[in-house]
């Protein structure tokens, strides 16, 4: 790869990081704004859980559609469209004046939430397998930093400027429209599979697009069976923590707004670093054994569950111990995320990678979309402490066992893909020489 192309691919990563960062600010902002929204509409935790679940359900429905579109058409142009949808639907939710309309308009914000598979698959055509975990880890720094940014915007900037929650949504929606223009003109698509090691040194390769045979092959990969299973369980904790942890700290552990920020800012920064560490560890382990990414992932979910349990069991008065244990938890729980994405691309053909990841996300959200609502129901019946603890610990332990299952098959599935890529590269070289 030329120096100019190498520099450009990092510019693309920078644009995508900015997109993910601002999109996560917008998406996760509803967590710290939840108390204000509940007060405005005079609703219960169960009703607020329905608002959060509505957007997740819409996102789930759109995952297969986005996945197919990304494998069929220009990923960069579709990402620009997703950013435009983000902006306009957030504006709509800010205009709602009744609970029913707010549920409907907030649900539409889920359309663009399912647009990430195209971003990750495009990055996979800029970077080879040995670098992807680290790059995905860099991109996923945007998620926790976006959450922190949303907290700062909701708890510090908005009150200082006299903004209500509706004004905050208008501001973040406007950023989505601006990002759509940047992506449309600043990011170019790449031939699917160009960064695979078998194509190294080849300046041109054929254009490969979605095919039903390649899509069916995804479901024959036994590694993917376990990836799908861990995905179904693994997003429950993230949805519960994202949407309810702020309220838990405020209502059940007695933190005021400044206290929440002082606690969560360091925790989120450590969480952000965990994505990069997880991706880098996964790449390091992958170079030594094809099981490496799965090994890192399984260790992350198990240790994350252990330390979250101890943190949640800490007495309310012992804030220092709670803070320390939450920081340790934050180190481990993101380790699996960049490695799961990389593993999906380690075993699937380039022209169906968006579809494969979209199916995984569809399965994840098919179950986990109900997580905020379930947590709200449990919280109304018992407490948020009980809801968060039960849901997170149970599902992370399940994920650990699903990762153990994937360890038995990942070597064979990766070797199978590499053989397919060698065959395709030989065909391309024959075509060019004839």
Order of alpha helices (4+ residues) and beta strands (2+ residues): alpha-alpha-alpha-alpha-alpha-alpha-alpha-alpha-alpha-alpha-alpha-alpha-alpha-alpha-alpha-alpha-alpha-alpha-alpha
